[in-house]
C-alpha cells in the first residue's frame, strides 16, 4: 500500500516508472513502448534502460 502511494507521488513530480509487463515493440524499426506502473502514462524507450514520457502529437 505504501509503495503505491509513494509511486503516485513520484508521478506527480514527473518521475515515472515503466511497467515491465506492458513493454512491447510493434515492428522492427519501431521503438519499444510501455506505460507507467502507477498512473498509466505512455512511455517510449530512448536507449537501453532510459525511458521517457511519450509526447502527445
C-alpha positions, 0 to 999 in steps of 0.5 A: 500500500505504501509503495503505491502511494509513494509511486503516485507521488513520484508521478506527480513530480514527473518521475515515472516508472515503466511497467515491465509487463506492458513493454512491447515493440510493434515492428522492427524499426519501431521503438519499444513502448510501455506505460507507467506502473502507477498512473498509466502514462505512455512511455517510449524507450530512448536507449537501453534502460532510459525511458521517457514520457511519450509526447502527445502529437 
